[in-house]
Structures are given as C-alpha cells and as structure tokens.
Amino acid sequence: MENKQANKAANKAAKWQIKKLPTGVILDRDGVINFDSPDYILTPEQWQPIPGSLAAIALLSRAGIVVSIASNQSALARGMLDDATFAAIHARMMLAIEAAGGQLSHVAYCPHGPDDQCECRKPLSGLLVECLAAMRLPADEVIMIGDSLRDVQAALTAGVRPLLVQSGYGDASAILKKAHALDADIAVFPDLQAAVNALLHGD
C-alpha cells in the first residue's frame, strides 16, 4: 500500500510544473521539517529532522527564496509543555537549520487549542498572513508546503499556492483525497526534499 501511494505521489509530482520560482516559501513544522507524533513534540530530544529537510531549507535559502514557518502548537494550550521547554525545542530547530546553511525569515506559532476561537490556528489563515507580512511578500509570490489538510485550507484562504508532502503521521491517501477536493491541481511529494528539488530543478 505504501509503495502504491508513493507511486501515485511520484506520478502527480512528475506532472507538476511551475512557471516561475516563488519569492517565498512558508513551511509547516511537524511532519514537514521534523518527524511528527500523535503525542506531540514535547522535548528538545523528540525534535528530530526528517532526512533531507534541513538540506532542502538550505537549498531554498541559497536560491534567494525567503523561508518562514507557520505551525500550530496546541500542546502549549493543553498544558503539555511549558514556555521554557517550547523555547528549547525552537532553539534546537533553529540551530539545526542554521548549521545546515538555511535561514528563516520568520516563525509563526499558534499556541491556542481548537476551542480557543483564535484567528491564527490553521485551517484559518492568521499564521500565514503573519508570515506574509513579516516576509513583506504578496501571497501570489509565495508557496506553502504542508502535510495536512489544514495546511492546504490555510494556504488557499490566504491566497497562497499549497504543495503537499506525505511525510507526516496521518493517513496520506485520505489527506490527498480531501486536498484534491479543494485544489484539483495540487502537487504532492514524498517529503520536503523532493518538493524543493522539484521546485528548484524540476526533478
């Protein structure tokens, strides 16, 4: 089943073409840059980069593409980790990205829970709007790379073109089916490295 899904993703990616490089890229964090978990990322040690993701961010940076992150982090609202631990996780990520040669323009986190009625939690577009303002870029020059349906929904609401990667822990085929209902032409890739290679080189 996994091979079949991978082949479908590869075929979809092969058909994808981009007319020009984006000026900016917004990334989800968990499931795109680092391995995700249904039990959340609660310690710095649990933050483990997906192979190739740090190099992919470095490639974007070297290409002159502005990179930012938009990430829901409801574990804060749920009281599952404190601010100091969250800051340590963030610092581990930043050091790893910088050590690989990548640069981030902005990181936007939503600390709220699903019932907090905030305006930033994806699938709402608040985090992406914040990133666009920090990057000083129009939405039509930016791509969002995420692993979930809510990433796709937030991107479309913000006017940003979404790309989907299948490196998260969710049901990839179900996510893709629902994403296609929103954007029939959405491109899907196995992971961030594959998405960036296609973006930059058409690989």
Backbone as a chain_set.jsonl record, in Angstrom:
{"seq": "MENKQANKAANKAAKWQIKKLPTGVILDRDGVINFDSPDYILTPEQWQPIPGSLAAIALLSRAGIVVSIASNQSALARGMLDDATFAAIHARMMLAIEAAGGQLSHVAYCPHGPDDQCECRKPLSGLLVECLAAMRLPADEVIMIGDSLRDVQAALTAGVRPLLVQSGYGDASAILKKAHALDADIAVFPDLQAAVNALLHGD", "coords": {"N": [[0.834, -1.206, 0.0], [1.949, 1.259, 0.828], [3.93, 1.588, -1.141], [2.326, 1.841, -3.385], [1.013, 4.25, -2.838], [3.233, 5.923, -2.825], [4.035, 5.739, -5.487], [1.847, 6.921, -6.758], [2.1, 9.503, -5.743], [4.563, 10.196, -6.862], [3.922, 10.158, -9.58], [2.045, 12.208, -9.697], [3.659, 14.356, -8.92], [5.439, 14.384, -11.04], [3.938, 15.397, -13.082], [3.652, 17.955, -12.339], [4.292, 21.343, -12.842], [6.037, 24.415, -12.625], [5.727, 27.831, -13.346], [7.352, 29.961, -12.637], [9.88, 30.592, -10.171], [8.945, 30.768, -6.723], [8.931, 33.713, -4.655], [8.924, 33.466, -1.973], [8.652, 30.916, 0.572], [6.5, 29.209, 2.698], [6.621, 27.064, 5.408], [5.122, 24.281, 7.041], [5.789, 22.93, 10.315], [5.975, 20.414, 12.086], [6.056, 17.193, 10.797], [6.831, 18.049, 8.355], [9.328, 19.471, 8.438], [10.432, 18.233, 10.696], [10.062, 14.961, 12.213], [6.753, 14.021, 13.026], [4.365, 13.428, 15.7], [1.582, 11.699, 17.087], [1.378, 12.189, 19.726], [2.459, 14.626, 20.164], [5.271, 16.932, 20.018], [7.301, 17.173, 22.596], [9.679, 17.558, 23.948], [13.06, 18.777, 23.582], [14.651, 16.664, 22.695], [12.886, 15.051, 21.347], [12.478, 16.378, 19.03], [13.257, 15.707, 15.915], [14.866, 15.931, 12.865], [13.451, 15.309, 9.649], [14.999, 13.228, 7.293], [16.902, 14.968, 4.908], [15.408, 17.299, 5.058], [16.538, 19.577, 6.307], [18.657, 20.164, 4.591], [17.142, 20.793, 2.377], [15.892, 23.191, 3.123], [18.15, 24.775, 3.265], [18.867, 24.782, 0.553], [16.747, 26.291, -0.516], [17.277, 28.745, 0.718], [19.8, 29.363, -0.36], [19.045, 29.752, -2.952], [17.927, 32.184, -2.834], [15.352, 32.414, -1.933], [12.899, 33.427, 0.285], [12.26, 32.092, 3.438], [9.843, 30.913, 5.728], [8.098, 29.796, 8.713], [5.006, 28.334, 9.626], [3.119, 27.216, 12.177], [0.905, 25.178, 14.01], [0.701, 24.814, 17.505], [-0.667, 23.372, 19.695], [-0.112, 21.981, 21.993], [0.867, 23.679, 23.9], [-1.384, 25.148, 24.776], [-2.764, 23.036, 25.833], [-1.389, 22.49, 28.089], [0.725, 20.734, 28.087], [3.384, 21.182, 27.809], [5.789, 23.569, 29.002], [6.569, 27.11, 28.622], [9.342, 27.46, 28.626], [10.378, 24.962, 27.877], [9.243, 24.732, 25.364], [10.547, 26.853, 24.097], [13.121, 25.832, 24.124], [12.882, 23.67, 22.387], [12.334, 25.065, 20.048], [14.758, 26.479, 19.797], [16.532, 24.364, 19.335], [15.665, 23.531, 16.821], [16.198, 25.865, 15.288], [18.992, 26.092, 15.494], [19.756, 23.737, 14.202], [18.804, 24.153, 11.593], [20.272, 26.433, 10.847], [22.882, 25.424, 11.075], [22.923, 23.714, 8.942], [22.977, 25.445, 6.875], [20.741, 26.886, 6.254], [18.284, 29.582, 6.341], [15.879, 31.384, 8.196], [13.217, 33.601, 7.755], [11.058, 34.236, 9.337], [9.167, 32.918, 12.062], [6.093, 31.661, 12.837], [3.957, 30.801, 15.356], [1.024, 29.158, 16.512], [-0.309, 29.172, 19.643], [-2.654, 28.235, 20.641], [-5.577, 26.251, 21.549], [-7.956, 23.999, 19.919], [-10.491, 24.91, 20.627], [-10.322, 27.536, 21.309], [-11.029, 29.667, 19.766], [-9.376, 31.375, 18.275], [-7.714, 33.461, 15.798], [-5.568, 32.55, 14.48], [-4.972, 29.825, 14.363], [-4.409, 27.2, 12.165], [-6.951, 25.519, 10.33], [-7.447, 28.234, 9.717], [-6.288, 31.377, 8.393], [-4.533, 33.02, 9.748], [-1.832, 32.63, 10.711], [-0.409, 32.408, 8.327], [-0.917, 34.869, 7.148], [0.431, 36.475, 8.948], [3.061, 35.582, 8.452], [3.372, 36.365, 5.765], [3.262, 39.132, 6.027], [5.544, 39.577, 7.602], [7.501, 38.652, 5.87], [7.218, 40.424, 3.884], [5.964, 40.061, 1.408], [3.805, 39.522, -1.411], [0.883, 37.409, -1.515], [0.611, 35.907, -3.857], [3.154, 35.357, -4.67], [4.175, 33.413, -3.149], [4.621, 30.114, -1.794], [3.073, 27.498, 0.019], [4.154, 24.783, 1.925], [2.978, 21.895, 3.206], [1.782, 19.176, 5.336], [-0.762, 18.436, 5.898], [-4.39, 18.561, 5.725], [-5.362, 20.905, 6.833], [-3.239, 22.648, 6.425], [-3.362, 23.017, 3.67], [-5.908, 24.176, 3.459], [-5.541, 26.57, 4.918], [-3.593, 27.817, 3.352], [-4.928, 28.211, 0.884], [-6.969, 29.917, 1.715], [-5.479, 32.137, 2.422], [-4.581, 32.896, -0.024], [-2.329, 31.721, -1.009], [-0.324, 29.46, -2.861], [-0.703, 26.008, -2.379], [1.431, 23.203, -1.593], [1.737, 19.703, -1.122], [3.144, 17.427, 1.172], [3.979, 14.035, 2.024], [4.995, 13.167, 4.467], [4.126, 13.259, 7.04], [2.379, 11.934, 9.974], [-0.221, 11.22, 9.511], [-3.074, 9.792, 7.669], [-2.085, 9.474, 4.585], [-3.254, 9.049, 2.041], [-5.953, 9.632, 2.466], [-5.783, 12.299, 3.25], [-4.774, 13.421, 0.894], [-6.885, 12.912, -0.888], [-8.93, 14.547, 0.172], [-7.646, 16.995, -0.072], [-7.47, 17.227, -2.838], [-10.11, 17.705, -3.413], [-10.337, 20.318, -2.741], [-8.355, 21.588, -4.206], [-7.79, 20.708, -7.244], [-5.497, 20.516, -8.721], [-3.354, 20.282, -7.017], [-0.007, 19.646, -6.121], [1.807, 16.787, -5.024], [4.268, 15.395, -2.899], [6.795, 13.086, -1.725], [8.315, 14.073, 0.466], [9.847, 16.97, 2.053], [12.357, 17.439, 0.888], [12.067, 16.276, -1.681], [10.023, 17.905, -2.673], [11.26, 20.437, -2.743], [13.378, 19.959, -4.494], [11.919, 19.491, -6.85], [10.736, 21.966, -7.084], [12.916, 23.704, -7.471], [14.488, 22.513, -9.473], [12.933, 20.932, -11.093], [13.011, 18.223, -10.708]], "CA": [[0.0, 0.0, 0.0], [2.823, 2.431, 0.885], [4.564, 1.731, -2.451], [1.314, 2.334, -4.301], [0.833, 5.672, -2.544], [4.453, 6.623, -3.251], [3.996, 5.822, -6.947], [0.852, 7.935, -7.112], [2.7, 10.803, -5.436], [5.607, 10.459, -7.852], [3.271, 10.474, -10.847], [1.46, 13.536, -9.566], [4.758, 15.316, -8.899], [6.045, 14.441, -12.362], [3.08, 16.204, -13.935], [3.601, 19.312, -11.82], [5.256, 22.287, -13.384], [5.905, 25.759, -12.103], [6.124, 28.791, -14.367], [8.482, 30.73, -12.121], [10.166, 30.31, -8.775], [8.317, 31.679, -5.769], [9.824, 34.595, -3.913], [8.938, 32.982, -0.601], [8.058, 29.62, 0.897], [6.079, 29.019, 4.087], [6.643, 25.647, 5.758], [4.66, 23.739, 8.307], [6.946, 22.383, 11.036], [5.891, 18.994, 12.408], [5.64, 16.391, 9.66], [7.458, 18.604, 7.149], [10.744, 19.653, 8.771], [10.785, 17.183, 11.661], [9.086, 13.89, 12.388], [5.629, 14.379, 13.877], [3.886, 12.383, 16.578], [0.231, 11.969, 17.602], [1.52, 12.592, 21.129], [3.096, 15.937, 20.129], [6.71, 17.069, 20.25], [7.235, 17.763, 23.931], [11.017, 17.798, 24.477], [14.035, 19.012, 22.506], [15.147, 15.388, 22.182], [11.879, 14.494, 20.438], [12.537, 17.096, 17.755], [14.209, 15.015, 15.05], [14.599, 16.346, 11.487], [13.239, 14.321, 8.608], [16.174, 13.234, 6.414], [16.84, 15.829, 3.732], [14.623, 18.528, 5.234], [17.416, 20.708, 6.61], [19.351, 20.48, 3.345], [16.163, 21.416, 1.483], [15.752, 24.594, 3.535], [19.385, 25.441, 2.841], [18.768, 24.99, -0.897], [15.858, 27.432, -0.732], [17.988, 29.95, 1.141], [20.849, 29.664, -1.338], [18.382, 30.201, -4.173], [17.403, 33.524, -2.6], [13.938, 32.326, -1.588], [12.655, 33.728, 1.695], [11.603, 30.943, 4.069], [9.283, 31.094, 7.065], [7.382, 28.638, 9.258], [3.7, 28.57, 10.241], [2.902, 25.935, 12.851], [0.038, 25.041, 15.179], [1.357, 24.169, 18.64], [-1.702, 23.361, 20.728], [0.38, 21.379, 23.236], [1.01, 24.777, 24.86], [-2.701, 25.409, 25.359], [-3.195, 21.842, 26.569], [-0.584, 22.38, 29.29], [1.583, 19.558, 27.968], [4.758, 21.655, 27.961], [5.825, 24.969, 29.424], [7.18, 28.032, 27.666], [10.791, 27.255, 28.583], [10.638, 23.763, 27.089], [8.905, 25.069, 23.98], [11.643, 27.685, 23.591], [14.279, 24.958, 23.909], [12.606, 22.935, 21.149], [12.512, 26.034, 18.96], [16.185, 26.754, 19.667], [17.148, 23.19, 18.711], [15.332, 23.6, 15.4], [16.898, 26.98, 14.654], [20.414, 25.745, 15.406], [19.916, 22.692, 13.184], [18.602, 24.769, 10.277], [21.41, 27.314, 10.571], [24.069, 24.596, 10.889], [22.837, 23.119, 7.605], [23.097, 26.511, 5.887], [19.45, 27.509, 5.977], [17.924, 30.806, 7.047], [14.448, 31.622, 8.326], [12.831, 34.998, 7.866], [10.055, 34.414, 10.391], [8.496, 31.715, 12.559], [4.804, 31.997, 13.444], [3.35, 29.684, 16.07], [-0.256, 29.352, 17.193], [-0.241, 28.44, 20.909], [-4.013, 28.033, 21.127], [-6.243, 24.982, 21.335], [-9.004, 24.035, 18.897], [-11.713, 25.549, 21.112], [-9.992, 28.87, 21.815], [-11.614, 30.658, 18.858], [-8.38, 32.357, 17.83], [-7.707, 33.707, 14.363], [-4.298, 32.119, 13.903], [-4.839, 28.369, 14.247], [-4.791, 26.593, 10.9], [-7.01, 25.941, 8.929], [-7.579, 29.668, 9.469], [-5.119, 31.884, 7.655], [-3.815, 34.036, 10.519], [-0.384, 32.411, 10.747], [0.154, 32.695, 7.008], [-0.978, 36.315, 6.976], [1.555, 36.991, 9.74], [4.302, 35.29, 7.726], [3.428, 37.205, 4.566], [3.597, 40.497, 6.454], [6.943, 39.585, 8.043], [8.336, 38.437, 4.698], [6.943, 41.564, 3.005], [5.731, 39.486, 0.096], [2.405, 39.274, -1.747], [0.524, 35.996, -1.429], [0.755, 35.19, -5.13], [4.563, 35.044, -4.907], [4.575, 32.525, -2.057], [4.102, 28.751, -1.775], [3.012, 26.853, 1.331], [4.399, 23.35, 1.887], [2.479, 21.291, 4.428], [1.486, 17.744, 5.279], [-2.126, 18.185, 6.375], [-5.473, 19.271, 5.045], [-5.475, 22.266, 7.365], [-2.232, 23.469, 5.752], [-3.918, 23.342, 2.35], [-7.017, 25.112, 3.664], [-4.997, 27.873, 5.324], [-2.914, 28.405, 2.202], [-5.913, 28.675, -0.089], [-7.663, 31.077, 2.294], [-4.545, 33.269, 2.393], [-4.213, 33.198, -1.406], [-1.017, 31.142, -1.249], [-0.409, 28.172, -3.527], [-0.248, 24.935, -1.498], [2.022, 21.938, -2.001], [1.51, 18.715, -0.074], [4.132, 16.358, 1.351], [3.376, 12.888, 2.703], [5.956, 12.745, 5.483], [3.517, 13.343, 8.362], [1.94, 10.654, 10.521], [-1.628, 10.992, 9.184], [-3.433, 8.942, 6.538], [-1.673, 10.285, 3.438], [-4.192, 8.929, 0.932], [-7.174, 10.347, 2.838], [-5.459, 13.733, 3.201], [-4.659, 13.805, -0.516], [-8.23, 12.901, -1.479], [-9.625, 15.753, 0.622], [-6.947, 18.143, -0.651], [-7.864, 17.314, -4.247], [-11.446, 18.291, -3.473], [-10.158, 21.766, -2.602], [-7.443, 22.047, -5.26], [-7.632, 19.531, -8.1], [-4.155, 20.509, -9.313], [-2.314, 20.334, -6.0], [1.103, 18.71, -6.302], [2.127, 16.045, -3.811], [5.623, 14.865, -2.911], [7.054, 12.245, -0.547], [8.85, 14.819, 1.597], [10.271, 18.333, 1.736], [13.484, 17.391, -0.041], [11.536, 16.025, -3.025], [9.269, 19.082, -3.084], [12.197, 21.521, -3.061], [14.082, 19.568, -5.733], [11.004, 19.745, -7.96], [10.541, 23.409, -7.171], [14.109, 24.375, -7.979], [15.137, 21.864, -10.617], [12.003, 20.122, -11.861], [13.349, 16.798, -10.533]], "C": [[0.871, 1.26, 0.0], [3.496, 2.666, -0.458], [3.582, 2.295, -3.471], [1.079, 3.825, -4.108], [2.032, 6.479, -3.017], [4.472, 6.777, -4.764], [3.0, 6.867, -7.418], [1.412, 9.332, -6.875], [3.75, 11.173, -6.467], [5.003, 10.835, -9.194], [2.664, 11.873, -10.817], [2.546, 14.606, -9.599], [5.361, 15.476, -10.285], [5.246, 15.329, -13.307], [3.086, 17.676, -13.536], [4.682, 20.158, -12.442], [4.999, 23.661, -12.778], [6.46, 26.742, -13.13], [7.308, 29.637, -13.92], [8.669, 30.393, -10.649], [9.404, 31.265, -7.868], [9.372, 32.576, -5.14], [9.968, 34.124, -2.469], [8.28, 31.626, -0.466], [7.728, 29.595, 2.382], [5.991, 27.521, 4.344], [5.85, 25.386, 7.028], [5.88, 23.159, 9.011], [6.854, 20.872, 11.193], [5.321, 18.204, 11.229], [6.198, 16.876, 8.341], [8.96, 18.766, 7.378], [11.223, 18.532, 9.69], [9.694, 16.128, 11.713], [8.002, 14.341, 13.357], [5.241, 13.183, 14.742], [2.466, 12.704, 17.007], [0.249, 12.415, 19.057], [2.266, 13.916, 21.279], [4.61, 15.847, 20.353], [6.864, 17.86, 21.536], [8.593, 18.015, 24.575], [11.957, 18.103, 23.313], [14.529, 17.712, 21.883], [14.172, 14.758, 21.2], [11.861, 15.209, 19.099], [13.657, 16.481, 16.912], [13.907, 15.361, 13.597], [14.372, 15.156, 10.562], [14.448, 14.364, 7.672], [15.955, 14.085, 5.164], [16.145, 17.152, 3.943], [15.511, 19.744, 5.499], [18.197, 21.136, 5.37], [18.416, 21.181, 2.364], [15.957, 22.889, 1.832], [16.986, 25.383, 3.124], [19.377, 25.716, 1.338], [17.872, 26.184, -1.224], [16.57, 28.736, -0.391], [19.056, 30.346, 0.124], [20.267, 30.145, -2.664], [17.786, 31.59, -4.019], [15.925, 33.558, -2.271], [13.772, 32.525, -0.084], [11.818, 32.598, 2.296], [11.078, 31.33, 5.447], [8.517, 29.839, 7.467], [6.073, 29.107, 9.865], [3.237, 27.26, 10.857], [1.917, 26.05, 14.01], [0.793, 24.317, 16.278], [0.408, 24.154, 19.835], [-1.265, 22.672, 22.011], [0.596, 22.442, 24.306], [-0.32, 25.044, 25.561], [-3.185, 24.235, 26.207], [-2.387, 21.634, 27.848], [0.371, 21.202, 29.283], [3.066, 19.909, 27.996], [4.73, 23.124, 28.33], [6.587, 25.81, 28.404], [8.68, 27.789, 27.521], [11.14, 26.028, 27.737], [10.332, 24.02, 25.617], [10.016, 25.901, 23.351], [12.881, 26.842, 23.311], [14.104, 24.121, 22.64], [12.838, 23.838, 19.949], [14.001, 26.317, 18.726], [16.91, 25.587, 18.998], [16.9, 23.203, 17.21], [16.14, 24.684, 14.7], [18.378, 26.672, 14.482], [20.653, 24.712, 14.311], [19.781, 23.268, 11.784], [19.805, 25.635, 9.903], [22.693, 26.514, 10.328], [24.099, 23.959, 9.51], [22.947, 24.167, 6.496], [21.804, 27.19, 5.525], [19.223, 28.761, 6.798], [16.406, 30.928, 7.07], [14.193, 33.109, 8.496], [11.913, 35.222, 9.059], [9.529, 33.047, 10.802], [7.237, 32.154, 13.291], [4.206, 30.746, 14.065], [1.97, 30.084, 16.577], [-0.226, 28.531, 18.47], [-1.605, 28.009, 21.433], [-4.519, 26.616, 20.859], [-7.368, 25.115, 20.333], [-10.28, 24.739, 19.327], [-11.499, 26.983, 21.584], [-10.507, 30.008, 20.946], [-10.626, 31.772, 18.502], [-8.488, 32.532, 16.321], [-6.45, 33.17, 13.68], [-4.223, 30.624, 13.638], [-5.289, 27.894, 12.868], [-5.902, 25.569, 11.159], [-7.324, 27.418, 8.666], [-6.249, 30.204, 8.948], [-4.238, 32.833, 8.451], [-2.308, 33.872, 10.547], [0.264, 32.768, 9.413], [0.137, 34.187, 6.717], [0.156, 36.982, 7.745], [2.881, 36.781, 9.016], [4.449, 36.188, 6.504], [3.829, 38.63, 4.93], [5.06, 40.582, 6.872], [7.905, 39.436, 6.872], [8.25, 39.608, 3.71], [6.782, 41.106, 1.553], [4.231, 39.348, -0.159], [2.122, 37.777, -1.788], [0.784, 35.241, -2.724], [2.205, 34.912, -5.507], [5.096, 34.007, -3.914], [3.902, 31.165, -2.201], [4.112, 28.251, -0.338], [3.229, 25.353, 1.159], [3.988, 22.764, 3.234], [2.161, 19.823, 4.238], [0.048, 17.418, 5.639], [-3.14, 18.98, 5.578], [-5.582, 20.699, 5.551], [-4.404, 23.19, 6.8], [-2.746, 23.934, 4.389], [-5.025, 24.376, 2.488], [-6.516, 26.501, 4.03], [-4.331, 28.571, 4.154], [-3.918, 28.985, 1.207], [-6.661, 29.902, 0.421], [-6.788, 32.324, 2.241], [-4.148, 33.665, 0.973], [-2.852, 32.682, -1.797], [-1.188, 29.78, -1.919], [0.102, 27.068, -2.606], [0.445, 23.799, -2.245], [1.882, 20.982, -0.822], [2.664, 17.725, -0.035], [3.503, 15.265, 2.207], [4.318, 12.292, 3.746], [5.411, 12.885, 6.9], [3.024, 11.98, 8.818], [0.498, 10.312, 10.144], [-1.815, 10.05, 8.007], [-3.202, 9.729, 5.254], [-2.681, 10.228, 2.304], [-5.487, 9.669, 1.22], [-6.956, 11.854, 2.782], [-5.412, 14.205, 1.755], [-6.022, 13.865, -1.183], [-8.996, 14.164, -1.105], [-8.972, 17.009, 0.054], [-7.327, 18.331, -2.107], [-9.255, 17.909, -4.409], [-11.386, 19.812, -3.372], [-9.337, 22.351, -3.741], [-7.104, 20.842, -6.13], [-6.225, 19.414, -8.661], [-3.038, 20.506, -8.288], [-1.262, 19.264, -6.266], [1.426, 18.058, -4.977], [3.487, 15.378, -3.973], [5.844, 14.009, -1.67], [7.498, 13.032, 0.676], [9.33, 16.187, 1.121], [11.419, 18.346, 0.735], [13.004, 17.187, -1.473], [10.781, 17.241, -3.545], [10.201, 20.21, -3.511], [12.98, 21.195, -4.325], [13.198, 19.826, -6.947], [10.817, 21.242, -8.183], [11.711, 24.105, -7.858], [14.626, 23.818, -9.305], [14.181, 21.081, -11.506], [12.283, 18.637, -11.765], [12.141, 16.002, -10.049]], "O": [[0.588, 2.214, -0.725], [3.629, 3.813, -0.886], [3.946, 3.117, -4.312], [0.959, 4.575, -5.076], [1.88, 7.58, -3.545], [4.876, 7.821, -5.277], [3.268, 7.611, -8.361], [1.228, 10.233, -7.693], [3.827, 12.323, -6.899], [5.508, 11.727, -9.876], [2.757, 12.625, -11.788], [2.375, 15.646, -10.234], [5.754, 16.578, -10.668], [5.803, 15.938, -14.221], [2.602, 18.536, -14.272], [5.836, 19.745, -12.555], [3.862, 24.008, -12.461], [7.523, 26.518, -13.71], [8.167, 29.989, -14.729], [7.734, 29.965, -9.972], [9.232, 32.438, -8.201], [10.554, 32.235, -5.099], [10.994, 34.35, -1.827], [7.451, 31.237, -1.29], [8.569, 29.918, 3.22], [5.356, 26.793, 3.581], [5.899, 26.171, 7.975], [6.904, 22.921, 8.371], [7.566, 20.13, 10.516], [4.239, 18.511, 10.73], [6.061, 16.203, 7.32], [9.768, 18.256, 6.602], [12.291, 17.958, 9.48], [8.554, 16.367, 11.313], [8.289, 14.963, 14.38], [5.728, 12.071, 14.54], [2.158, 13.867, 17.27], [-0.736, 12.951, 19.563], [2.66, 14.289, 22.384], [5.137, 14.833, 20.81], [6.596, 19.061, 21.575], [8.66, 18.624, 25.642], [11.674, 17.724, 22.177], [14.795, 17.659, 20.683], [14.584, 14.009, 20.314], [11.29, 14.702, 18.134], [14.84, 16.707, 17.163], [12.795, 15.109, 13.132], [15.03, 14.123, 10.689], [14.88, 15.452, 7.293], [14.955, 13.937, 4.46], [16.265, 18.049, 3.108], [15.255, 20.823, 4.966], [18.377, 22.329, 5.127], [18.842, 22.056, 1.61], [15.859, 23.734, 0.942], [16.879, 26.528, 2.686], [19.834, 26.772, 0.901], [18.194, 26.99, -2.097], [16.472, 29.716, -1.13], [19.198, 31.522, -0.212], [20.93, 30.865, -3.411], [17.203, 32.123, -4.963], [15.305, 34.62, -2.323], [14.433, 31.863, 0.716], [10.798, 32.201, 1.733], [11.767, 31.983, 6.23], [8.317, 28.934, 6.656], [6.02, 30.139, 10.533], [2.988, 26.293, 10.138], [2.069, 26.905, 14.882], [1.455, 23.312, 16.016], [0.638, 24.821, 20.844], [-1.962, 22.76, 23.022], [0.518, 22.141, 25.497], [-0.376, 25.152, 26.786], [-3.923, 24.419, 27.175], [-2.664, 20.709, 28.611], [0.782, 20.722, 30.339], [3.909, 19.033, 28.187], [3.779, 23.839, 28.017], [7.171, 25.288, 27.454], [9.226, 27.898, 26.424], [12.097, 26.061, 26.964], [11.069, 23.58, 24.734], [10.384, 25.678, 22.197], [13.611, 27.113, 22.358], [15.066, 23.891, 21.906], [13.456, 23.437, 18.963], [14.448, 26.385, 17.581], [17.806, 25.801, 18.183], [17.802, 22.924, 16.42], [16.705, 24.446, 13.632], [18.955, 26.963, 13.434], [21.637, 24.799, 13.576], [20.549, 22.918, 10.889], [20.294, 25.574, 8.775], [23.499, 26.881, 9.474], [25.171, 23.695, 8.966], [23.005, 23.821, 5.316], [21.762, 27.99, 4.59], [19.877, 28.981, 7.817], [15.733, 30.615, 6.088], [14.862, 33.786, 9.276], [11.974, 36.262, 9.714], [9.455, 32.13, 9.985], [7.303, 32.925, 14.249], [3.978, 29.75, 13.379], [1.769, 31.216, 17.019], [-0.128, 27.306, 18.402], [-1.709, 27.48, 22.54], [-3.956, 25.883, 20.045], [-7.708, 26.228, 19.931], [-11.079, 25.13, 18.476], [-12.389, 27.579, 22.19], [-10.434, 31.174, 21.334], [-10.988, 32.947, 18.436], [-9.256, 31.837, 15.655], [-6.279, 33.31, 12.469], [-3.472, 30.199, 12.76], [-6.419, 28.156, 12.455], [-5.807, 24.812, 12.126], [-7.454, 27.817, 7.509], [-5.215, 29.545, 9.06], [-3.293, 33.4, 7.902], [-1.574, 34.852, 10.424], [1.345, 33.354, 9.372], [1.068, 34.714, 6.109], [0.769, 37.933, 7.262], [3.721, 37.679, 8.967], [5.532, 36.71, 6.241], [4.629, 39.259, 4.236], [5.745, 41.549, 6.538], [8.99, 40.018, 6.873], [9.093, 39.759, 2.826], [7.363, 41.665, 0.623], [3.467, 39.086, 0.77], [3.015, 36.976, -2.063], [1.139, 34.062, -2.695], [2.468, 34.301, -6.543], [6.299, 33.756, -3.843], [2.766, 31.068, -2.665], [5.032, 28.54, 0.427], [2.563, 24.72, 0.34], [4.568, 23.09, 4.269], [2.255, 19.289, 3.133], [-0.327, 16.247, 5.684], [-2.808, 19.926, 4.865], [-5.866, 21.61, 4.774], [-4.628, 24.396, 6.701], [-2.582, 25.093, 4.01], [-5.079, 25.34, 1.726], [-7.014, 27.499, 3.509], [-4.484, 29.78, 3.98], [-3.766, 30.117, 0.749], [-6.954, 30.819, -0.347], [-7.285, 33.432, 2.04], [-3.453, 34.663, 0.783], [-2.271, 33.129, -2.785], [-2.102, 29.031, -1.576], [1.219, 27.163, -2.098], [0.092, 23.476, -3.379], [1.906, 21.402, 0.335], [3.112, 17.241, -1.074], [2.61, 15.529, 3.012], [4.423, 11.074, 3.886], [6.141, 12.66, 7.865], [3.226, 10.981, 8.128], [0.04, 9.207, 10.437], [-0.846, 9.569, 7.42], [-4.03, 10.558, 4.875], [-2.944, 11.246, 1.663], [-6.065, 10.273, 0.317], [-7.823, 12.6, 2.327], [-5.947, 15.263, 1.426], [-6.288, 14.778, -1.965], [-9.637, 14.782, -1.956], [-9.66, 17.979, -0.266], [-7.491, 19.461, -2.567], [-9.549, 18.544, -5.421], [-12.276, 20.51, -3.86], [-9.589, 23.47, -4.189], [-6.229, 20.048, -5.786], [-5.801, 18.322, -9.039], [-1.878, 20.71, -8.648], [-1.587, 18.123, -6.594], [1.333, 18.691, -3.925], [3.817, 14.862, -5.041], [5.152, 14.186, -0.668], [7.109, 12.708, 1.798], [9.231, 16.517, -0.061], [11.444, 19.181, -0.169], [13.486, 17.858, -2.385], [10.883, 17.576, -4.725], [9.961, 20.866, -4.525], [13.217, 22.082, -5.145], [13.677, 20.326, -7.965], [10.75, 21.717, -9.317], [11.526, 24.975, -8.709], [15.135, 24.557, -10.148], [14.581, 20.611, -12.571], [11.856, 17.864, -12.623], [12.239, 14.792, -9.848]]}, "num_chains": 1, "name": "protein.A"}
